[in-house]
């Protein structure tokens, strides 16, 4: 275990190395029994890992609202709203659930909100075209 005095001496060496333009071993030789070994150990330090120790862990306690959509409700939503509003009002996860309700499969992982909303809107347009053709056939 390092004592406070040893940590202070280590701090002195680190400050010297950080603040001196051309550090010399002779200036800090009296601060360590084996200066070469100390310098070798210091050179292996990954400062990014040390900085992580100072960060407080982020506590991600939030409630995931799980809503299940059905095809009918998704189609009604897209029929009554424009894509821009839907993209603004719904999260990517919600849009993925809507996509799954409409198509019966998950969207591609690289799909963005706009892609998913456009795909669902295209499905709605296809359904409307089919209904239009059915009306013509009667």
ChimeraX commands (.cxc) that place a marker at each C-alpha (Angstrom):
marker #1 position 0.00,0.00,0.00 radius 0.5
marker #1 position 1.28,3.43,-0.88 radius 0.5
marker #1 position 1.55,5.91,1.93 radius 0.5
marker #1 position 0.55,9.54,1.61 radius 0.5
marker #1 position 4.20,10.54,1.62 radius 0.5
marker #1 position 4.97,8.13,-1.25 radius 0.5
marker #1 position 1.99,9.46,-3.21 radius 0.5
marker #1 position 3.24,13.02,-2.65 radius 0.5
marker #1 position 6.67,12.07,-3.98 radius 0.5
marker #1 position 5.05,10.40,-6.99 radius 0.5
marker #1 position 2.99,13.53,-7.56 radius 0.5
marker #1 position 6.17,15.63,-7.46 radius 0.5
marker #1 position 7.75,13.40,-10.13 radius 0.5
marker #1 position 4.65,13.49,-12.34 radius 0.5
marker #1 position 4.37,17.27,-12.03 radius 0.5
marker #1 position 8.04,17.62,-12.87 radius 0.5
marker #1 position 7.65,15.43,-15.96 radius 0.5
marker #1 position 4.49,17.24,-17.08 radius 0.5
marker #1 position 5.73,20.79,-16.53 radius 0.5
marker #1 position 9.38,20.67,-17.58 radius 0.5
marker #1 position 10.22,21.12,-21.24 radius 0.5
marker #1 position 13.31,18.94,-21.15 radius 0.5
marker #1 position 13.27,16.83,-17.99 radius 0.5
marker #1 position 16.51,15.33,-16.73 radius 0.5
marker #1 position 16.89,12.17,-14.67 radius 0.5
marker #1 position 19.39,13.87,-12.42 radius 0.5
marker #1 position 16.75,16.31,-11.16 radius 0.5
marker #1 position 14.52,13.52,-9.79 radius 0.5
marker #1 position 17.08,10.79,-9.13 radius 0.5
marker #1 position 16.74,11.22,-5.37 radius 0.5
marker #1 position 12.95,10.66,-5.48 radius 0.5
marker #1 position 13.05,6.91,-6.32 radius 0.5
marker #1 position 15.26,3.93,-5.54 radius 0.5
marker #1 position 15.04,2.66,-9.14 radius 0.5
marker #1 position 14.13,5.63,-11.31 radius 0.5
marker #1 position 14.33,3.68,-14.58 radius 0.5
marker #1 position 11.80,1.12,-13.29 radius 0.5
marker #1 position 9.49,3.90,-12.05 radius 0.5
marker #1 position 9.61,5.66,-15.41 radius 0.5
marker #1 position 8.92,2.38,-17.19 radius 0.5
marker #1 position 5.87,1.78,-14.98 radius 0.5
marker #1 position 4.62,5.35,-15.49 radius 0.5
marker #1 position 4.94,4.99,-19.25 radius 0.5
marker #1 position 2.45,2.10,-19.21 radius 0.5
marker #1 position -0.32,4.14,-17.56 radius 0.5
marker #1 position -3.40,4.63,-19.73 radius 0.5
marker #1 position -4.71,8.01,-18.62 radius 0.5
marker #1 position -8.13,7.43,-20.18 radius 0.5
marker #1 position -8.67,4.49,-17.84 radius 0.5
marker #1 position -7.71,6.59,-14.84 radius 0.5
marker #1 position -10.14,9.32,-15.90 radius 0.5
marker #1 position -12.95,6.76,-16.01 radius 0.5
marker #1 position -12.40,6.09,-12.31 radius 0.5
marker #1 position -13.32,9.70,-11.52 radius 0.5
marker #1 position -16.56,9.63,-13.46 radius 0.5
marker #1 position -19.63,8.76,-11.50 radius 0.5
marker #1 position -21.52,5.84,-12.98 radius 0.5
marker #1 position -24.60,6.93,-14.83 radius 0.5
marker #1 position -27.63,5.41,-13.25 radius 0.5
marker #1 position -29.97,4.71,-16.11 radius 0.5
marker #1 position -33.12,4.08,-14.20 radius 0.5
marker #1 position -35.89,4.85,-16.57 radius 0.5
marker #1 position -39.03,3.07,-17.37 radius 0.5
marker #1 position -39.39,1.62,-20.81 radius 0.5
marker #1 position -42.93,2.15,-21.91 radius 0.5
marker #1 position -43.86,-0.95,-23.79 radius 0.5
marker #1 position -46.72,-0.29,-26.09 radius 0.5
marker #1 position -47.90,-2.87,-28.49 radius 0.5
marker #1 position -49.32,-1.58,-31.70 radius 0.5
marker #1 position -51.67,-3.38,-34.00 radius 0.5
marker #1 position -51.85,-2.93,-37.74 radius 0.5
marker #1 position -55.23,-1.17,-37.65 radius 0.5
marker #1 position -54.16,1.50,-35.18 radius 0.5
marker #1 position -50.87,2.12,-36.99 radius 0.5
marker #1 position -52.71,2.56,-40.29 radius 0.5
marker #1 position -55.18,4.97,-38.68 radius 0.5
marker #1 position -52.30,6.95,-37.21 radius 0.5
marker #1 position -50.51,7.24,-40.55 radius 0.5
marker #1 position -53.75,8.10,-42.35 radius 0.5
marker #1 position -54.50,10.94,-39.94 radius 0.5
marker #1 position -50.99,12.40,-39.52 radius 0.5
marker #1 position -48.17,13.41,-41.81 radius 0.5
marker #1 position -44.85,11.56,-41.69 radius 0.5
marker #1 position -42.95,14.57,-40.32 radius 0.5
marker #1 position -45.23,14.79,-37.28 radius 0.5
marker #1 position -45.02,11.05,-36.66 radius 0.5
marker #1 position -41.21,11.14,-36.90 radius 0.5
marker #1 position -41.14,14.02,-34.40 radius 0.5
marker #1 position -43.63,12.52,-31.95 radius 0.5
marker #1 position -42.47,8.88,-31.83 radius 0.5
marker #1 position -39.18,7.30,-30.88 radius 0.5
marker #1 position -37.20,4.93,-33.08 radius 0.5
marker #1 position -38.20,2.01,-30.85 radius 0.5
marker #1 position -41.88,2.89,-31.18 radius 0.5
marker #1 position -41.61,3.17,-34.94 radius 0.5
marker #1 position -39.88,-0.21,-35.07 radius 0.5
marker #1 position -42.80,-1.69,-33.11 radius 0.5
marker #1 position -45.23,-0.11,-35.57 radius 0.5
marker #1 position -43.24,-1.53,-38.49 radius 0.5
marker #1 position -43.38,-4.98,-36.91 radius 0.5
marker #1 position -47.15,-4.67,-36.45 radius 0.5
marker #1 position -47.65,-3.71,-40.09 radius 0.5
marker #1 position -45.15,-5.98,-41.84 radius 0.5
marker #1 position -44.95,-8.86,-39.37 radius 0.5
marker #1 position -41.16,-8.65,-39.20 radius 0.5
marker #1 position -38.58,-6.32,-37.72 radius 0.5
marker #1 position -37.09,-3.53,-39.84 radius 0.5
marker #1 position -33.45,-3.69,-40.85 radius 0.5
marker #1 position -31.15,-2.62,-38.03 radius 0.5
marker #1 position -29.73,0.27,-40.06 radius 0.5
marker #1 position -33.20,1.75,-40.61 radius 0.5
marker #1 position -33.71,5.30,-39.45 radius 0.5
marker #1 position -36.94,6.86,-38.24 radius 0.5
marker #1 position -37.55,8.38,-41.65 radius 0.5
marker #1 position -37.02,5.05,-43.44 radius 0.5
marker #1 position -39.44,3.24,-41.17 radius 0.5
marker #1 position -42.10,5.94,-41.39 radius 0.5
marker #1 position -41.81,6.03,-45.19 radius 0.5
marker #1 position -42.10,2.23,-45.40 radius 0.5
marker #1 position -45.26,2.22,-43.31 radius 0.5
marker #1 position -46.68,5.09,-45.35 radius 0.5
marker #1 position -45.97,3.18,-48.59 radius 0.5
marker #1 position -47.82,0.17,-47.18 radius 0.5
marker #1 position -50.80,2.42,-46.39 radius 0.5
marker #1 position -50.74,3.78,-49.95 radius 0.5
marker #1 position -50.67,0.24,-51.37 radius 0.5
marker #1 position -53.65,-0.75,-49.25 radius 0.5
marker #1 position -55.56,2.33,-50.41 radius 0.5
marker #1 position -54.76,1.51,-54.06 radius 0.5
marker #1 position -56.01,-2.05,-53.60 radius 0.5
marker #1 position -59.22,-0.76,-52.01 radius 0.5
marker #1 position -59.60,1.66,-54.91 radius 0.5
marker #1 position -59.24,-1.13,-57.46 radius 0.5
marker #1 position -61.75,-3.23,-55.52 radius 0.5
marker #1 position -64.25,-0.36,-55.70 radius 0.5
marker #1 position -63.72,-0.12,-59.47 radius 0.5
marker #1 position -64.37,-3.84,-59.86 radius 0.5
marker #1 position -67.77,-3.69,-58.16 radius 0.5
marker link #1:1,2 radius 0.2
marker link #1:2,3 radius 0.2
marker link #1:3,4 radius 0.2
marker link #1:4,5 radius 0.2
marker link #1:5,6 radius 0.2
marker link #1:6,7 radius 0.2
marker link #1:7,8 radius 0.2
marker link #1:8,9 radius 0.2
marker link #1:9,10 radius 0.2
marker link #1:10,11 radius 0.2
marker link #1:11,12 radius 0.2
marker link #1:12,13 radius 0.2
marker link #1:13,14 radius 0.2
marker link #1:14,15 radius 0.2
marker link #1:15,16 radius 0.2
marker link #1:16,17 radius 0.2
marker link #1:17,18 radius 0.2
marker link #1:18,19 radius 0.2
marker link #1:19,20 radius 0.2
marker link #1:20,21 radius 0.2
marker link #1:21,22 radius 0.2
marker link #1:22,23 radius 0.2
marker link #1:23,24 radius 0.2
marker link #1:24,25 radius 0.2
marker link #1:25,26 radius 0.2
marker link #1:26,27 radius 0.2
marker link #1:27,28 radius 0.2
marker link #1:28,29 radius 0.2
marker link #1:29,30 radius 0.2
marker link #1:30,31 radius 0.2
marker link #1:31,32 radius 0.2
marker link #1:32,33 radius 0.2
marker link #1:33,34 radius 0.2
marker link #1:34,35 radius 0.2
marker link #1:35,36 radius 0.2
marker link #1:36,37 radius 0.2
marker link #1:37,38 radius 0.2
marker link #1:38,39 radius 0.2
marker link #1:39,40 radius 0.2
marker link #1:40,41 radius 0.2
marker link #1:41,42 radius 0.2
marker link #1:42,43 radius 0.2
marker link #1:43,44 radius 0.2
marker link #1:44,45 radius 0.2
marker link #1:45,46 radius 0.2
marker link #1:46,47 radius 0.2
marker link #1:47,48 radius 0.2
marker link #1:48,49 radius 0.2
marker link #1:49,50 radius 0.2
marker link #1:50,51 radius 0.2
marker link #1:51,52 radius 0.2
marker link #1:52,53 radius 0.2
marker link #1:53,54 radius 0.2
marker link #1:54,55 radius 0.2
marker link #1:55,56 radius 0.2
marker link #1:56,57 radius 0.2
marker link #1:57,58 radius 0.2
marker link #1:58,59 radius 0.2
marker link #1:59,60 radius 0.2
marker link #1:60,61 radius 0.2
marker link #1:61,62 radius 0.2
marker link #1:62,63 radius 0.2
marker link #1:63,64 radius 0.2
marker link #1:64,65 radius 0.2
marker link #1:65,66 radius 0.2
marker link #1:66,67 radius 0.2
marker link #1:67,68 radius 0.2
marker link #1:68,69 radius 0.2
marker link #1:69,70 radius 0.2
marker link #1:70,71 radius 0.2
marker link #1:71,72 radius 0.2
marker link #1:72,73 radius 0.2
marker link #1:73,74 radius 0.2
marker link #1:74,75 radius 0.2
marker link #1:75,76 radius 0.2
marker link #1:76,77 radius 0.2
marker link #1:77,78 radius 0.2
marker link #1:78,79 radius 0.2
marker link #1:79,80 radius 0.2
marker link #1:80,81 radius 0.2
marker link #1:81,82 radius 0.2
marker link #1:82,83 radius 0.2
marker link #1:83,84 radius 0.2
marker link #1:84,85 radius 0.2
marker link #1:85,86 radius 0.2
marker link #1:86,87 radius 0.2
marker link #1:87,88 radius 0.2
marker link #1:88,89 radius 0.2
marker link #1:89,90 radius 0.2
marker link #1:90,91 radius 0.2
marker link #1:91,92 radius 0.2
marker link #1:92,93 radius 0.2
marker link #1:93,94 radius 0.2
marker link #1:94,95 radius 0.2
marker link #1:95,96 radius 0.2
marker link #1:96,97 radius 0.2
marker link #1:97,98 radius 0.2
marker link #1:98,99 radius 0.2
marker link #1:99,100 radius 0.2
marker link #1:100,101 radius 0.2
marker link #1:101,102 radius 0.2
marker link #1:102,103 radius 0.2
marker link #1:103,104 radius 0.2
marker link #1:104,105 radius 0.2
marker link #1:105,106 radius 0.2
marker link #1:106,107 radius 0.2
marker link #1:107,108 radius 0.2
marker link #1:108,109 radius 0.2
marker link #1:109,110 radius 0.2
marker link #1:110,111 radius 0.2
marker link #1:111,112 radius 0.2
marker link #1:112,113 radius 0.2
marker link #1:113,114 radius 0.2
marker link #1:114,115 radius 0.2
marker link #1:115,116 radius 0.2
marker link #1:116,117 radius 0.2
marker link #1:117,118 radius 0.2
marker link #1:118,119 radius 0.2
marker link #1:119,120 radius 0.2
marker link #1:120,121 radius 0.2
marker link #1:121,122 radius 0.2
marker link #1:122,123 radius 0.2
marker link #1:123,124 radius 0.2
marker link #1:124,125 radius 0.2
marker link #1:125,126 radius 0.2
marker link #1:126,127 radius 0.2
marker link #1:127,128 radius 0.2
marker link #1:128,129 radius 0.2
marker link #1:129,130 radius 0.2
marker link #1:130,131 radius 0.2
marker link #1:131,132 radius 0.2
marker link #1:132,133 radius 0.2
marker link #1:133,134 radius 0.2
marker link #1:134,135 radius 0.2
marker link #1:135,136 radius 0.2
marker link #1:136,137 radius 0.2
marker link #1:137,138 radius 0.2
view
